[in-house]
């Protein structure tokens, strides 16, 4: 069925009551939140997050090469504690959540791994309620910590923010989300070995690839609790960075050719996930602005989302806006009246709550949404100042109530218009020379899939 933009706009407003979301427009913006997701976000607790961070710090060090024999100190005790916390959440899930330590051996590398060592990712898997829905979403934080000397496995390394904040967020997300049914599967994982070389993330990404998981999105939370920077003295708990690759790490020559021909450097799947999260912040997290950072990670640095990107998965990093290097990777000490070390006293738990809520809103909306549309294309048969888009309905999961056509000018960072349609073909009176487009599937409650950028078709 072919539609025109005039009838589409009227149909969209009538069908869902959700008008365009354009943070750059001066006109009134209407935001429609799902009451179920809203209630879930309200359950995220700064007090609970503080309890979890302090629990992680109590093990003195969580260095990946620290003891696994001591019941109160070291990485082994921390992993067991995280498992116990996740099992509390699982007990409320009606049997849908299972918890395990996924163990793996890291071979000596002559650098940060002096000898073979067994590590483990602590995972809670919340199974989707639809047996025909094979989608998987992963949210992670790394449980290990470090001092100035990356090989110091015995000195105190509290790791309250790096990455106690991300680990606490993962556990809190599991607690809040365990009771809620989702059609798709969500995996909450505390990975080990990040500081020694992203080993836990590499293991999990390789497993997802080997076992052919339909991994739709991976969100890595690494340092999301500090709001005060050293040197610049910036104090801001209203903004958070999301890092996403522009050019995919796994790009093939064919992908590169297409990207260059359509100017798609700013439209990778990971960049679409980052934009999606920015919209979720607008919808569900007051006083939090997502800042899109057009880098895979901080300058010359990496994180646990990197192995997933390299394996071809959609992955992003959530990170505080301003880092504080007095607390990050520092031996615990006092010099010239200045205290160094990553302690809970330096964590802004209200900021951590907001960043955790951002994760929850994103995961819930994605896990409730239909599968993404398939074979999305922009027709190039003729030279024209109109744009014809067509796609196929998803072949899995529930049938979408309709679709959103997304538009933005080529210079705009965010999608500027959302137009609701119910068919799978549309002609827009806008030139594809001057705009980028994408298509989302949406259900009757307004849960959207990730956007799919069209490929040229004849």
C-alpha positions in Angstrom: 0.0 0.0 0.0 1.4 3.4 -1.0 0.7 6.5 1.2 1.4 10.2 1.1 2.7 12.3 3.9 -0.5 14.3 4.5 -2.6 11.2 5.3 0.3 9.6 7.2 0.7 12.4 9.7 -3.0 12.4 10.5 -3.1 8.6 10.9 -0.1 8.7 13.1 -1.4 11.3 15.5 -4.8 9.5 15.7 -3.2 6.0 16.1 -0.7 6.6 18.9 -1.1 10.2 20.1 2.6 10.6 19.8 3.8 13.6 17.8 7.3 14.2 16.6 10.1 14.4 19.2 12.5 17.1 18.1 14.8 18.5 20.9 15.9 21.3 18.5 12.4 22.6 17.6 10.9 25.6 19.3 7.4 24.3 19.0 5.7 22.3 21.7 7.0 18.7 22.1 4.7 15.9 23.2 6.3 13.0 24.9 4.3 9.8 25.7 5.7 7.5 28.3 4.6 3.9 28.9 3.1 3.7 32.4 4.6 0.2 33.0 8.1 1.4 32.1 7.6 4.6 34.1 6.7 2.5 37.2 9.9 0.5 36.7 12.1 3.5 36.5 10.6 4.8 39.7 11.8 1.7 41.5 15.5 2.4 40.9 17.0 3.3 44.2 20.0 5.5 45.0 20.1 4.0 48.5 20.2 0.5 47.0 22.9 1.5 44.6 25.0 2.9 47.4 24.6 -0.3 49.4 25.8 -2.3 46.4 28.8 0.0 45.8 29.8 -0.2 49.4 29.4 -4.0 49.3 31.8 -4.2 46.4 34.4 -1.9 48.1 34.3 -4.1 51.2 36.4 -6.7 49.4 39.4 -4.3 49.4 40.6 -5.3 46.0 38.8 -7.0 43.1 41.9 -7.2 40.9 41.5 -10.1 38.4 44.7 -11.7 39.7 43.7 -11.4 43.4 42.8 -14.3 45.6 39.8 -16.6 44.9 40.3 -18.5 48.1 39.6 -15.8 50.7 35.9 -15.6 51.6 36.0 -11.9 52.5 38.7 -10.4 50.2 39.6 -10.5 46.5 37.9 -11.2 43.2 36.6 -14.6 44.2 34.7 -13.3 47.2 33.4 -10.4 45.1 32.1 -12.7 42.4 30.3 -14.9 44.9 28.7 -11.9 46.5 27.5 -10.6 43.1 26.1 -14.0 42.3 24.2 -14.0 45.7 22.8 -10.5 45.0 21.6 -11.6 41.5 20.1 -14.7 43.0 18.0 -12.5 45.3 16.6 -10.9 42.1 16.1 -14.2 40.4 14.0 -15.4 43.4 11.3 -12.8 42.4 11.2 -13.7 38.7 8.9 -16.7 38.8 11.7 -19.0 37.5 12.5 -16.8 34.4 15.8 -15.6 35.7 18.8 -17.9 36.1 22.2 -17.0 37.6 25.6 -18.5 36.9 29.3 -17.8 36.9 30.5 -18.3 33.3 34.1 -19.4 33.9 36.9 -19.3 31.3 40.7 -19.6 31.4 42.9 -16.7 30.2 46.3 -17.8 28.9 49.4 -16.1 30.0 50.3 -13.3 27.6 53.6 -12.1 29.0 52.1 -8.7 29.8 49.1 -8.3 32.1 48.5 -12.0 32.6 51.8 -13.6 33.9 50.4 -17.1 34.1 47.2 -18.9 33.1 44.3 -17.8 35.3 40.6 -18.7 35.6 38.2 -15.9 35.4 34.4 -15.7 35.5 31.6 -13.5 34.3 28.7 -13.4 36.8 25.5 -13.5 34.7 21.8 -13.3 35.3 19.7 -14.3 32.3 16.1 -13.1 32.3 14.4 -15.4 29.8 11.9 -13.8 27.4 8.3 -14.9 27.8 7.7 -15.4 24.0 9.3 -18.8 23.0 9.4 -17.6 19.4 11.4 -14.4 20.3 15.1 -15.1 20.1 16.3 -11.6 20.6 18.9 -10.9 23.3 19.9 -7.7 25.0 23.0 -7.4 27.2 23.8 -4.8 29.9 27.2 -5.0 31.6 29.6 -3.5 34.1 33.1 -4.8 35.0 33.5 -6.2 38.5 37.4 -6.0 38.6 39.3 -3.1 40.0 42.9 -1.9 39.9 45.6 0.4 41.4 48.2 2.6 39.7 50.3 -0.5 39.0 48.1 -2.7 36.8 49.9 -5.8 38.2 49.3 -4.9 41.9 46.9 -7.7 42.9 47.2 -7.2 46.7 47.1 -3.5 47.4 43.7 -1.9 48.3 41.8 -1.0 45.1 38.3 0.0 46.3 37.0 0.6 42.7 33.8 2.4 43.9 33.2 4.2 40.6 35.5 2.2 38.3 33.6 0.1 38.0 31.6 -0.4 41.1 29.1 2.0 39.7 28.5 0.0 36.5 28.4 -3.3 38.4 26.0 -1.9 41.0 23.8 -0.6 38.1 23.7 -4.1 36.6 22.6 -5.7 39.8 20.0 -3.0 40.5 18.6 -3.4 37.0 18.2 -7.1 37.6 16.5 -6.5 40.9 13.9 -4.1 39.4 13.4 -5.9 36.1 13.2 -9.5 37.3 9.5 -9.3 38.2 8.5 -7.8 34.8 7.8 -10.1 31.9 9.5 -9.1 28.6 9.1 -11.0 25.3 12.8 -10.9 24.6 15.7 -12.1 26.8 17.9 -9.7 28.8 21.3 -10.7 30.2 22.7 -8.8 33.2 26.4 -9.4 33.4 29.3 -8.4 35.7 32.3 -9.1 33.6 35.8 -9.8 34.9 39.2 -9.0 33.4 38.4 -5.6 31.9 41.5 -3.9 33.4 43.8 -6.7 32.3 42.6 -6.6 28.7 38.8 -6.7 28.3 39.0 -10.5 28.7 35.5 -11.0 30.1 33.9 -9.1 27.3 36.0 -10.9 24.7 34.8 -14.2 26.1 31.2 -13.2 26.1 31.3 -11.7 22.6 33.0 -14.8 21.3 30.4 -17.0 23.0 27.5 -14.9 21.5 29.1 -15.3 18.1 29.8 -19.0 18.4 26.3 -19.8 19.7 24.7 -17.6 17.1 22.8 -15.4 19.6 20.5 -12.8 18.0 22.1 -10.1 20.0 20.3 -6.9 19.2 22.1 -4.5 21.5 24.9 -4.5 24.1 25.2 -1.6 26.7 28.4 -1.3 28.6 28.4 0.8 31.8 31.8 1.9 32.9 32.2 4.7 35.4 28.8 6.2 35.6 28.8 7.6 39.1 31.2 10.5 39.3 29.9 14.0 38.7 32.9 16.1 39.7 36.1 16.5 37.7 39.6 17.3 38.9 41.6 20.1 37.3 38.6 21.7 35.6 36.4 21.5 38.8 33.3 20.9 36.7 30.4 19.6 38.7 27.5 18.2 36.6 25.1 15.4 37.3 22.7 16.3 34.5 24.7 15.0 31.5 26.1 11.6 30.6 28.2 10.5 27.5 27.4 7.7 25.2 30.2 6.5 23.0 29.3 4.8 19.7 31.3 3.8 16.7 30.7 5.7 13.4 32.5 3.4 11.0 31.8 -0.2 12.1 34.9 -2.0 13.4 33.8 -5.1 11.5 33.2 -3.2 8.2 33.6 -5.3 5.0 34.7 -3.8 1.7 31.0 -4.1 0.5 29.8 -2.2 3.7 32.5 0.4 3.2 31.5 1.0 -0.4 27.8 1.5 0.5 28.7 3.8 3.4 30.8 6.0 1.2 28.2 6.1 -1.6 25.3 7.2 0.7 27.4 9.2 3.3 26.5 6.9 6.1 29.5 7.6 8.4 27.1 8.8 11.2 24.5 6.1 10.8 26.0 2.8 12.1 23.8 0.6 14.2 25.6 1.5 17.3 25.1 5.2 16.6 21.4 4.4 16.2 21.4 2.8 19.6 23.0 5.9 21.1 20.3 8.1 19.5 17.7 5.8 20.8 19.0 6.1 24.4 19.1 9.9 24.1 15.4 9.8 23.2 14.7 7.4 26.2 16.4 9.9 28.5 14.0 12.6 27.2 11.0 10.4 27.8 11.8 8.8 31.1 14.7 10.5 33.0 14.2 14.1 34.1 17.2 16.2 34.4 19.5 13.9 32.4 20.8 14.8 29.0 22.5 12.2 26.9 25.5 13.7 25.1 26.4 11.7 21.9 30.1 11.3 21.6 31.2 10.5 18.1 34.0 8.2 19.2 34.0 4.5 19.9 35.4 5.4 23.4 37.5 8.1 25.1 40.6 9.3 23.3 42.9 6.3 22.6 41.0 4.2 25.1 38.6 1.3 25.1 36.0 -0.6 27.1 34.0 -3.8 27.3 31.7 -2.8 24.4 34.8 -2.9 22.0 35.0 -6.7 21.6 31.3 -6.7 20.8 31.7 -4.0 18.1 34.6 -5.9 16.7 32.5 -9.1 16.5 29.8 -7.2 14.5 27.3 -6.5 17.3 25.6 -3.2 18.1 27.3 -1.9 21.2 27.8 1.4 23.1 29.5 2.7 26.2 27.7 4.8 28.9 30.2 6.9 30.8 30.1 9.9 33.1 30.4 13.3 31.6 33.5 14.3 33.6 36.1 11.9 34.9 38.2 12.5 38.0 41.7 11.3 37.8 42.5 11.7 41.5 40.3 8.7 42.1 40.7 6.7 38.9 43.5 4.1 38.8 45.1 5.6 41.9 46.8 4.0 44.9 45.0 4.8 48.1 47.1 7.6 49.7 47.1 11.2 50.8 49.6 13.7 49.3 49.8 17.4 50.0 46.5 17.2 51.7 44.8 15.6 48.7 43.2 12.2 49.1 43.6 9.7 46.3 41.6 6.5 45.7 38.3 5.3 44.3 36.0 5.4 47.4 32.2 5.5 47.8 32.4 9.0 49.2 33.3 10.3 45.8 30.3 8.7 44.1 27.2 10.8 43.3 24.5 8.2 44.0 21.7 10.4 42.6 23.6 10.7 39.4 24.2 7.0 39.4 20.5 6.4 39.9 19.7 8.5 36.8 22.2 6.7 34.6 20.9 3.4 35.8 17.3 4.5 35.0 18.5 5.4 31.5 19.6 1.8 31.0 16.3 0.5 32.3 14.2 2.6 30.1 16.2 1.6 27.0 16.3 -2.1 27.8 12.6 -2.2 28.7 11.4 -0.3 25.6 13.6 -2.4 23.3 12.6 -5.7 24.9 8.9 -4.8 24.6 9.1 -3.5 21.1 8.5 -5.6 17.9 11.3 -6.9 15.8 12.8 -4.3 13.4 11.5 -4.0 9.9 13.3 -6.1 7.2 14.7 -5.3 3.8 14.4 -1.5 4.3 15.1 0.3 1.1 15.1 3.6 -0.6 14.0 3.3 -4.2 16.5 4.8 -6.8 14.8 3.8 -10.0 14.3 7.4 -11.1 15.8 10.8 -10.5 13.1 12.6 -8.4 12.8 15.2 -5.6 10.6 12.8 -3.7 11.8 9.9 -1.6 10.1 6.5 -1.9 10.8 4.0 1.0 9.7 0.4 1.2 10.3 -2.4 3.6 8.9 -5.8 4.8 7.2 -6.5 8.1 9.3 -8.5 10.5 8.9 -12.2 10.1 9.3 -13.0 13.8 7.5 -11.8 16.9 4.3 -9.8 17.2 3.0 -8.0 14.2 3.8 -4.2 14.5 0.9 -1.8 14.9 2.7 0.4 12.4 6.0 2.0 11.7 7.8 5.3 12.3 9.6 7.0 9.4 12.5 9.0 10.9 13.9 12.1 9.1 16.7 14.5 9.8 18.7 17.0 7.7 22.2 15.7 6.7 23.8 18.0 9.2 21.5 17.1 12.2 22.8 14.8 14.9 19.4 13.6 16.0 16.3 12.4 14.2 14.1 15.5 13.8 10.7 14.0 12.6 8.8 10.8 13.4 5.9 10.1 11.0 3.6 7.2 11.8 2.4 4.9 9.0 0.7 1.5 8.8 1.7 0.3 5.4 5.1 -0.8 4.2 5.6 1.7 1.3 5.6 5.4 1.5 6.5 8.4 -0.8 7.7 11.6 1.0 7.9 15.0 -0.6 11.5 15.4 0.6 14.6 14.8 -1.4 17.0 12.0 -0.3 19.8 14.4 -1.3 19.0 16.6 1.7 17.7 14.2 4.3 18.6 10.9 6.0 15.8 8.4 6.7 15.2 5.4 8.8 12.3 3.1 9.7 11.3 1.7 13.1 8.6 -0.9 13.9 6.3 0.1 16.7 3.6 -1.6 18.7 0.2 -0.2 19.9 1.8 1.0 23.2 4.5 3.0 21.4 7.5 0.7 22.0 9.9 1.2 19.0 12.5 -1.1 17.6 15.9 0.3 16.8 15.9 2.3 13.5 17.0 0.7 10.3 18.7 2.9 7.7 17.5 2.1 4.1 19.7 0.6 1.5 19.4 1.7 -2.2 17.0 -0.6 -4.1 15.5 -0.6 -7.6 
